[in-house]
Amino acid sequence: MLRNNLMAVADLNTNAMRSAAPAKSSNTAARGDRLSRVAVAYLLCIMLPVFFKLGPLGMSNLRLLLIVIVVPLLVRLYLGHFGKLVLPDVLFPVFILWTLLSLMRNNPDMAIENTGSTGIEFLGGYLCGRAYVRSTGQFLQLCRWLALIVCLLMPIALIEAATGRLLLGEMLSKLPGMGSETQNVGGGRLGLDRVQTVFAHPIHFGLFCSVAVSMVFVAMKGQMAPPLRYLVAGLMIMTGCLALSSGALLAMVLLIGLVSWAWIFRQLSWKWWLLLAMMALAYVMVDLLSNRSPLRVFLSYATMSAHTAYWRAIIFEWGMVNVWENPLLGLGFNDWKRPVYMISGSMDNFWLVIAVRYGIPAFLCLALGVFVPLLRIIFRDFRADPRLAQVRLAWVLTFVCLSFTLATVHIWGNIFSFVFFMFGAGVWMVRAEVQAPQSDDGPDQGAPSGLAQGDTSGRAPPRYTRFAHDQAAPRRRPPA
């Protein structure tokens, strides 16, 4: 009798340990999926920018944060703490070094200060995303933070659209020794003041909202109730439109078009090749049938006025003249050659600015560092992991849209850093491990991809639920 009782107690303890083990591992995974406090601090610095003087240097809370973390993160990156190196890990530091060479030749008095500020914002933003967003769960947490930030900025944006006042910037500038964005630089359009909230320009605010829309509407599919997801995405689109920026509108229109294409042809495995073929055919047809170049036609539809489209076409043509005249080290911050009637030296094309200012090698370092990983992630097979596939779709669509948009606008400061933070936040997918969904009974060894072992019905595996670990394993009945 005593022996039977001891065996029963032992069986109960064993079953309790078995049922507790999945909960413990799930809790550990949940902790690992939390967004790092450093990444959260980075996002708060984007949302609440303050500027101050550190001796002769102009500083901001974002730059101060990045100065503290950039060197340790760079060392840890090359020591392999964030996985194997990818192409941007090498090309982006080379880009910074080349900008230093360019400025040392063209603007030696500005070389150290400008290379330092650009390097900190660009490389620091990339490293922050690269280091602290390395899983599907962390990426989804980042999407939630972006949705929260845009929703918090929405009432401030509505007030600014009606009054032209940057309320948040005015409040932050009242802190002792601090300053912030307090002047609306975008002017009016369509009877409203163009909204920039906490950014340096309305274009930057619009781009921030367009990135957030993509991350929430696409990446959060299956993670957020559909009515709530549509509502939040709609509010974010409305908020982004308050910037009245053709660049931001272009990004959101492209996103809506690509998402619609993906949904309409969801059963077609080669839908993206079809889209590329149609775009190539459209380019050839426009070139043959129009009396304007395809570039001018594209710009006429990508801007809010014919005057702006004409102006940006001239900027591109003369910008390329400057690139070919100074192909190696560029012009630096010197004035660029243009027609005499172009009084303003503004150049609304991020990719062109890089090539004109720093030369073709710097442009290639940046472009290859962005597009090679993008293509590698596009061609990876994530069909066995639906959550990862959805995250990949959101990230890829974001940077496809941004790549077109950045050909019509220029970015600097906080939004420049944020764009490459978001790029770094998706680079982990180059080598991400595909994990097929598991049933409550655990993984099925040797089962075909996407199907549970022994299931011949062809049904999809059960959808992931965050509460799966709460279901205790069935207990064995103790012997009588």
Residue, then its C-alpha position, 0 to 999 in steps of 0.5 A: m500500500l505504501r509503495n503504491n502511494l509513493m508511486a502515485v506521488a511520484d507520478l503526480n510530481t512528474n506530470a506537474m513538472r511536465s505541465a510546468a515546463p512548457a509554461k516556463s519556456s513560453n514565459t521565457a520566450a515572451r520575455g525574449d519577445r519584449l522590445s528592449r528598453v533601449a529601442v523604446a528609449y530610441l522611439l521616445c527620443i523620436m517622439l519627444p525631440v529636444f535640442f541643447k548645446l554641449g559646448p560648441l556642438g549642437m546636440s539632441n536627446l537622440r544623438l546623445l543616446l546614440i553616442v552612448i550606444v553606437v560604439p559598444l553595439l558596433v563592437r558587439l556586432y563584429l564579435g558576432h553577438f547579433g548573428k553572422l554579418v550581413l552586407p550592410d554591416v560592412l558597407f554602412p561603415v564604409f559609407i561613413l568613411w567615404t563621406l569623411l573623405s569627401l568632406m575632407r576634400n570639399n569642406p575640410d572645416m566641416a568634415i569632423e562635425n558633419t561626418g560625426s552627426t551623420g554617422i551617429e544618426f545613420l549608423g546609430g539608428y541602423l545598429c539600434g534596430r539591428a541589435y534590439v529587433r531580432s525576432t518576430g515577437q520583437f518586430l510585432q512589439l515595435c509595430r505596436w509602439l509605432a501605432l501608439i506613437v501615431c495615435l498619440l500625435m493625432p490630436i496634436a496634428l489636428i490642432e496644428a492643422a487648424t492653428g499652425r502651432l507646434l504645441l508639443g514643440e512649444m512645451l518641450s522648448k520651455l524646459p530649462g536649456m532645451g529647445s525643440e521644433t516650434q516653427n511650422v516650415g511647410g506653410g499652407r496648402l489646400g486651406l490648411d497648415r501642413v502638419q509636422t508635429v515633432f519633425a523638422h518638416p511636414i514631409h518627415f511627419g508624413l513619411f513616419c506615418s506611412v511607415a507606421v501604417s504599413m507596419v500596423f496594417v500588414a504586419m499585425k494581421g492575425q495579431m489584432a482584431p480586424p475591425l480594430r486593425y482597420l480603424v487604427a490604420g484608417l486613423m493613421i492614414m488620416t493623420g499622415c495625410l495632414a502633412l499634405s506631402s506628395g511624398a507621404l501620399l505616394a508612399m501610402v498610395l503605393l502601399i494600398g496598391l501593393v496590398s490590394w494586388a497581394w490580396i487579389f492575386r493571393q492564389l497566384s505564386w508568381k504575382w510579383w513577377l507579373l507585376l514587375a513585367m507589367m511595370a516594365l511593359a508600362y515603362v516601354m509603352v510610355d517611352l514609345l507613346s509619350n512626348r515626355s520621358p517616363l521619368r517626367v510622366f512618373l513625377s507628374y503623377a507622384t507630385m501634387s502640382a505640375h510645377t513641382a513635377y517640372w521642377r523635380a525633373i530639372i533637379f534630376e537632370w542637372g543633378m546627374v550632370n553634377v554626379w558625372e562631373n564629380p563622380l568620385l568624391g562629389l561636391g560636399f556641401n558646395d553649391w551645385k551647378r544648375p540653371v541660372y533661374m534655379i535660385s534655390g539649391s534644394m534637391d528633393n531626391f535623397w538618392l541623388v543628394i547622396a551621389v552629388r554630395y559624396g560621390i558614386p562610391a558612397f551611393l553604391c555603398l548605401a544602395l547595395g547595403v539596402f537593396v541586396p538584403l531586401l532582395r535576399i529577404i524577398f526570395r526567402d521561402f517563409r511559407a511554413d511560418p505564416r507570422l514570419a511571412q506576414v512580417r516579411l511582407a510588411w517590411v518589404l512593402t515598406f521599403v519598396c514604397l520608401s525607395f520610390t518615395l525617397a526619389t522625390v523627397h530628401i530626409w535628414g535628422n531624426i527621420f533619416s535615423f528612423v528610416f535606417f532604424m526600421f531597416g536594421a529592424g528587419v535585417w534579421m530576416v536574412r538568416a531567420e529560422v523558419q518555425a512551423p506552427q505547432s499543435d498543442d501536442g508538440p512538434d510532429q517529427g517528420a511531418p510534411s511542411g505545413l501539415a500535421q503528421g497523419d493529417t491528410s485533409g489538407r487543412a492548415p495547421p492551427r493558428y498561433t495563440r499566445f495562450a497555448h502554454d496555459q493548457a496543461a498536459p493531461r495527467r495520468r491517473p494514479p494507480a489504485 
